[in-house]
Amino acid sequence: MHDDLIARAEAWLAEDPDQETRDELARLIDAGDVEELSARFSGTLQFGTAGLRGELGAGPMRMNRGVVIRAAAGLAAYLKKNGTPHGAADAGLVVIGYDARHKSADFARDTAAVMTGAGLRAAVLPRPLPTPVLAFAIRHLGAVAGVEVTASHNPPRDNGYKVYLGDGSQIVPPADAGIAAEIDAIVSLNDVPRPDGGWEILDDTVLDAYLARTDAVLAEDSPRTARTVYTAMHGVGKDVLLAAFARAGFPEPVLVAEQADPDPDFPTVAFPNPEEPGAMDLAFAAARATEPDLVIANDPDADRCAVAVKDGGDWRMLRGDEVGALLGAHLVRRGARGTFAESIVSSSLLGRIARKAGLPYEETLTGFKWIARVDGLRYGYEEALGYCVDPEGVRDKDGITAALLITELASVLKEEGRTLLDLLDDLAVEHGLHATDQLSVRVKDLSLIADAMRRLRERPPARLAGLPVTRAEDLNRGTDTLPPTDGLRYTLDGARVIVRPSGTEPKLKCYLEVVVPVSAPAGLPAARTRATELLDAIKRDLSTTAGI
């Protein structure tokens, strides 16, 4: 076993094109570090509907240039075999974007080289830019596919590889399996042609077109008065967001200076995710000093948008479900037509808003790869701070245009002497108080997640928080409207629970929702107290049942 492990590591080392990871792997081999080598050579990073994502380092279980070159070669082979699918105008063009993480520029350049060597045309965005700019560029340029090198809001040590096809949406089955099969068929990196040049570096024309498209997000002659504090969370959102806000005529956002510029080490946060504890502390400090109307945050690749408001004497983050409902209600008020959609883990409030407005509504599996494919989509969102407010421009979540739309809504309400919280109260009285929460468990050993799912499948709960479970669904079997997925859904009397492993992080995620009827504004405080009690009790009972 030891000799075989060393032999595999030495074979990888012989092909590794990156001196940094070559040195790293050579040190491990010289030290005979069997434990670390086993972790890196226990398999390969699996390419799926989320593409690739993992920790940087040497070996097939890490993100590195060797893994990326294989992924790019597999994608190129898949595209060539499948001709001109997905309605692309240019069968040979692949657009490549990247963020400011460690190795992102290298991975983008390697991808361009592989595409060029395979006889395709590669066009690389001019510098690190938000993921939505790449998603826009695919449709704008009529490309057959796009690649974004990003790990979104993962820890600094991670990077990733996200693949889009020519409709501008992330891949779904069976494309993921088709690409994975082509990756697996690559025997050696020496078989992958990688010329030193021949690809195009795009200029700012595509970015200018993206910014021009943001005009379609806002209503003509809407008020543009709301003042904001903005943090880019050490990512790539700042310049594009500032340009979009200036174009729209909003007051220039106050920047959180410590987090304004790209920094792949994310020095001020434990995790560069606005949802994580402490990540918004600097933004809240800036808000206390400047008293804006709202705080806006992007994650590092700016496809997500977080919103915070002053609630009483201090600032708090709105949940993604709250922002999702606010944007939906705003679009209804503006007379939007088309289908409203959300994933099954998001609040059911959007469905009630859409149905009352007489609009089509659909639920999808988790992820924008599913939401973006809804026929006639006008608006889609997911509770993890993802909003698609202009599907004709960007068929994916977009933290820049979402920021524009929520700031327009805050401006409209400001002119009426009201706030986002006032509108949330109105929605609660009209549709019932929809309160959501999440039980999320991060693990080092992935078998713990599998064990918890097995326990829940073998012994599903009969009651949670004293509420009877009226329906237990194993989503592995699919439903009338959803394809199979690894998840469990429990319907209770006035509540709903969904349990699933995260697709991008080593987490088990449990999504909770309770709905408490409210007859008048005076009943809101009691309804909120009741909702909090129920959510806390559901979390306790679910944790016990799952053994987490």
Rosetta blueprint (number, residue, H / E / L):
1 M L
2 H H
3 D H
4 D H
5 L H
6 I H
7 A H
8 R H
9 A H
10 E H
11 A H
12 W H
13 L H
14 A H
15 E H
16 D L
17 P L
18 D L
19 Q H
20 E H
21 T H
22 R H
23 D H
24 E H
25 L H
26 A H
27 R H
28 L H
29 I H
30 D H
31 A H
32 G L
33 D L
34 V H
35 E H
36 E H
37 L H
38 S H
39 A H
40 R H
41 F L
42 S L
43 G L
44 T L
45 L L
46 Q L
47 F L
48 G E
49 T L
50 A L
51 G E
52 L E
53 R E
54 G E
55 E E
56 L E
57 G L
58 A L
59 G L
60 P L
61 M L
62 R L
63 M E
64 N L
65 R H
66 G H
67 V H
68 V H
69 I H
70 R H
71 A H
72 A H
73 A H
74 G H
75 L H
76 A H
77 A H
78 Y H
79 L H
80 K H
81 K H
82 N L
83 G L
84 T L
85 P L
86 H L
87 G L
88 A L
89 A L
90 D E
91 A E
92 G E
93 L E
94 V E
95 V E
96 I E
97 G E
98 Y E
99 D L
100 A L
101 R L
102 H L
103 K L
104 S H
105 A H
106 D H
107 F H
108 A H
109 R H
110 D H
111 T H
112 A H
113 A H
114 V H
115 M H
116 T H
117 G H
118 A L
119 G L
120 L L
121 R E
122 A E
123 A E
124 V E
125 L L
126 P L
127 R L
128 P L
129 L L
130 P L
131 T H
132 P H
133 V H
134 L H
135 A H
136 F H
137 A H
138 I H
139 R H
140 H H
141 L H
142 G L
143 A E
144 V E
145 A E
146 G E
147 V E
148 E E
149 V E
150 T L
151 A L
152 S L
153 H L
154 N L
155 P L
156 P L
157 R L
158 D E
159 N E
160 G E
161 Y E
162 K E
163 V E
164 Y E
165 L E
166 G L
167 D L
168 G L
169 S L
170 Q E
171 I L
172 V L
173 P L
174 P L
175 A H
176 D H
177 A H
178 G H
179 I H
180 A H
181 A H
182 E H
183 I H
184 D H
185 A L
186 I L
187 V L
188 S L
189 L H
190 N H
191 D H
192 V L
193 P L
194 R L
195 P L
196 D L
197 G L
198 G L
199 W L
200 E E
201 I E
202 L L
203 D L
204 D L
205 T H
206 V H
207 L H
208 D H
209 A H
210 Y H
211 L H
212 A H
213 R H
214 T H
215 D H
216 A H
217 V H
218 L L
219 A L
220 E L
221 D L
222 S L
223 P L
224 R L
225 T L
226 A L
227 R L
228 T E
229 V E
230 Y E
231 T E
232 A L
233 M L
234 H L
235 G L
236 V L
237 G L
238 K H
239 D H
240 V H
241 L H
242 L H
243 A H
244 A H
245 F H
246 A H
247 R H
248 A H
249 G L
250 F L
251 P L
252 E L
253 P L
254 V E
255 L E
256 V L
257 A H
258 E H
259 Q H
260 A L
261 D L
262 P L
263 D L
264 P L
265 D L
266 F L
267 P L
268 T L
269 V L
270 A L
271 F L
272 P L
273 N L
274 P L
275 E L
276 E L
277 P L
278 G L
279 A L
280 M L
281 D H
282 L H
283 A H
284 F H
285 A H
286 A H
287 A H
288 R H
289 A H
290 T H
291 E L
292 P L
293 D L
294 L E
295 V E
296 I E
297 A E
298 N E
299 D L
300 P L
301 D L
302 A L
303 D L
304 R L
305 C E
306 A E
307 V E
308 A E
309 V E
310 K E
311 D E
312 G L
313 G L
314 D E
315 W E
316 R E
317 M E
318 L L
319 R L
320 G H
321 D H
322 E H
323 V H
324 G H
325 A H
326 L H
327 L H
328 G H
329 A H
330 H H
331 L H
332 V H
333 R H
334 R L
335 G L
336 A L
337 R L
338 G L
339 T E
340 F E
341 A E
342 E E
343 S E
344 I L
345 V L
346 S L
347 S L
348 S L
349 L H
350 L H
351 G H
352 R H
353 I H
354 A H
355 R H
356 K H
357 A L
358 G L
359 L L
360 P L
361 Y E
362 E E
363 E E
364 T E
365 L L
366 T L
367 G L
368 F H
369 K H
370 W H
371 I H
372 A L
373 R L
374 V L
375 D L
376 G L
377 L E
378 R E
379 Y E
380 G E
381 Y E
382 E E
383 E L
384 A L
385 L L
386 G E
387 Y E
388 C E
389 V L
390 D L
391 P L
392 E L
393 G L
394 V L
395 R L
396 D L
397 K L
398 D L
399 G H
400 I H
401 T H
402 A H
403 A H
404 L H
405 L H
406 I H
407 T H
408 E H
409 L H
410 A H
411 S H
412 V H
413 L H
414 K H
415 E H
416 E L
417 G L
418 R L
419 T L
420 L H
421 L H
422 D H
423 L H
424 L H
425 D H
426 D H
427 L H
428 A H
429 V H
430 E H
431 H H
432 G L
433 L E
434 H E
435 A E
436 T E
437 D E
438 Q E
439 L E
440 S E
441 V E
442 R E
443 V L
444 K L
445 D L
446 L L
447 S H
448 L H
449 I H
450 A H
451 D H
452 A H
453 M H
454 R H
455 R H
456 L H
457 R H
458 E H
459 R L
460 P L
461 P L
462 A L
463 R E
464 L E
465 A L
466 G L
467 L E
468 P E
469 V E
470 T E
471 R E
472 A E
473 E E
474 D E
475 L H
476 N H
477 R H
478 G L
479 T L
480 D L
481 T L
482 L L
483 P L
484 P L
485 T L
486 D L
487 G L
488 L E
489 R E
490 Y E
491 T E
492 L E
493 D L
494 G L
495 A E
496 R E
497 V E
498 I E
499 V E
500 R E
501 P E
502 S L
503 G L
504 T L
505 E L
506 P L
507 K E
508 L E
509 K E
510 C E
511 Y E
512 L E
513 E E
514 V E
515 V E
516 V E
517 P L
518 V L
519 S L
520 A L
521 P H
522 A H
523 G H
524 L H
525 P H
526 A H
527 A H
528 R H
529 T H
530 R H
531 A H
532 T H
533 E H
534 L H
535 L H
536 D H
537 A H
538 I H
539 K H
540 R H
541 D H
542 L H
543 S H
544 T H
545 T H
546 A H
547 G L
548 I L
